[in-house]
Amino acid sequence: MRNLKPTLTLALVLLSPVAMAEELTQQLNAFFVQRLAGFSDAVKVSLRNPGSQLPGCEQPALSVMGNNKLWGNQTVQAQCGTEKRYIQVFVEATGNYVVAAQPVARGTVLQPGSVSLKRGRLDQLPPRTMLDINQAQDAVSMRDLVPGQAIQLSMLRQSWRVKAGQKVQVIASGDGFSVNGEGQALNNAAVAQNARVRMPSGQVVSGQVDPDGNILINL
């Protein structure tokens, strides 16, 4: 009986890092569930750090280092007062992504039936896979697509709203004034992209394409 107390104390000491890791994992899960709201409805976080890297408080302030990736390998900063620890985690996320619903030939304008949503592991998809099906509306495929293929943003481009050689209206506006004139587009451009325009005087100006095909210049 005399040896029971030291043995129990040792067991608690050995178990405490495990308990701390479990508690931290729960906090990280809650953190990433909130961060991925709207993208994923099923999130699982796995710790990849040894116990010595765990934060020294029960409720550390969590933040993600770098914002380029939403899932997969992540570095999380856990701050306790002035002390900072950097935790390596892997984030599994399940949600919907966009796939080709039928064969699509290169250069084809996508129609509503060309794409559909599929549910699966987002962390296992190629980089920049499309998650919002509305982004495919009226887009042009830059390559041949096969049914079920995950669509990456780099595989599509937006339809040209302005084409090179087309007559366009140029609207220049500033503080309390607006002037417009007609010119000739020098390049193809989609909505929100820049287009260069040659005016009747020979001057070349550049502005952003609006949904109506006008070229807007802010002075």
N, C-alpha and C positions, 0 to 999 in steps of 0.2 A: 504494500500500500504506500510505503514511503516513496517508492520510485514512480508512482502513478502521476503525481502532480507535475514533475519535470517532463515526463513523457507526453502528457497532455499539452503542456505549454509548447513543447517542440512541435507537436502535430499541428497546433494552431498557427505557429509561425510558418510552418511549411505550407499550410493550406491557404494562408492569407493572400499570397500572390495570385493563386488560382481564383479566389473569390474576387479579388480586385480586377482581374482580367475579365471575369464574367460580367461584373458590374459595368466595366468600361465598354465591353461589347454591346451591352444593352443600350448604353448611352449613344454609342456610335450608330447603332441601328436606328434609334429615334432621330438622330441628327440627319442621317442620309434619307430616311423616309420623308422628312420635311423638305430636304434639299431637292429630292427627285419627284416631288408632287407634280402631277401633270405629265410626267414622263413614264414613271413606273409605279405600279401598285403592289409590287412584291420585291422587297429589298432584304438582302442578307449580307452582313459584314463579317469578315474573318480577320482576326489579328494576325500580323506577321512579325511582330516584335517579340524579342525575349522579355521576360518579366522585368529585367533591370531598366527597361525603357518606359515602363508604365509611369503615368503622372503620380505625383506625391500627394494628391488631394482627392476627395470623393467626388467632387463636381467640377472637373476642369472645364474651362471655356474652350470649345472646339471650333476650329476653322480649317478650311482646306487650303493647302499650299498650291497655288496655280488653279486656274479655272477652265483649262482647256478640255479636261475630261470629266465626265459625270460619273463614270463607273469604271470597273477594272482596278488596276493598281493605283492607289492613292496615297498621298502623304498628308496626314492630319496633324495640325499643331494643337497640342493640349497644353493649356496655360493654367498654372496655379500661382496666382499672384505675379511675381516677377520671374518665376521659373517656367521655362518652356521645354516641353519634350516633343519630339517628332516621331509619330507612330506610323508605321507602314501597315496598310490594310488592303484587303481585296474586297471590292463591292460587287456583288451579284445583283443584277436588276432585271426584272421581267416586265415586259410591256408590249405595246403595239408598234410595229414599224411597217413601212410601205414596201410592197413587192409588186412585180409585174404580174398582172392577172391573165395576160395572154401574150403571144409573141409580138414584139414591137420592133419594127425595122428602124435602122438608123435614119435620122432626119424626119421621123414621124412626129406629128403634133399629138400629144397624149389626150385621149378622150376619157370621160368618166369611167368607162369600162376597162380602160387600159391598166389600171392599178387597183390594188385592194390592200387592206390592212391584214397583217398576220401577227399573232402573239408568240413571243419567244424571249429568249435570253438576250437582252440588249448588249451585255458585256461581251458576247461572243460574235457580234456582228462586225463587218468591216468599218473602218473609220468613216465618219460623216454619213452614215446611213440615214435616209430620210425618215423622220418620225411623224411629220405632219402631212397628211394626204393632200391638203389644200395647196401645198407647194408644187404639186405635180400638175395642177390645173393649167392647161394650155401650154405646158412646157414642151420643149422639143428634145427628143432623145438624141444623144450624141453617139450612141452605139446600139447594136442589136441587143435586145433583151429577151430572155426566155422566161416562161411562166414560173412563178415562185422565187425568182431572183430578187434579192434585196437590192433596192435602188439607192445608190449613193448620190449625193448632191452633185458630184463631179460628172455624173452620167447624163445630166440634163442641163439645158439652158432655157432661159425664158424666151418666149417668142419675141421677135423684133417688133417693136412698136414704131420705130423709125428705120428706114432703109436708106443706104447710100444712094444719092441722086434724087431723093424725094424732096419735094417742096414742103417746107415746114414753117410754122409761125414761131418767131422768136419774141419772147416777152421778157423785157428787162425792167426790173422794178427796184426801187430804193425807198428812201425815207420820204413818203408823201407823193411819190410819182410812179408812173408806169408807162412805158412806151413799147410798141411792138412793130415788127416788120417781117417781111418774108425773106427766106433764104433757102439755100440748098444744102441738105445734109451730106456730110462727107464720109460718114461711117454708119454701120448698123448699130442700133442700141435698143435695149429693152427699157421698160418703165423703171425709173430711178437710176438708170445709168447715164453717163455723160455722152453727149453727141457734139461733134464739131460741125459748124455751119458756116458756109461762105455767103456773105451778104452781097447785095448788088454792087456795093462799092469795092468789092474784092477783099474786104476785111474778113478774117476768120475768127469766129467767136465760139465759145464752148459753154454749154449749160446742161441742166438735168432734164431728162424726158419726163413729162407728166403723163397721167393716164389717157389724156386726150391727144397725145402726140405732139404737144407744144414743147418748145425748148425754153426752160426757165433759167434766167440769169439774175442773180441777186447782186445788186451794186451797193 
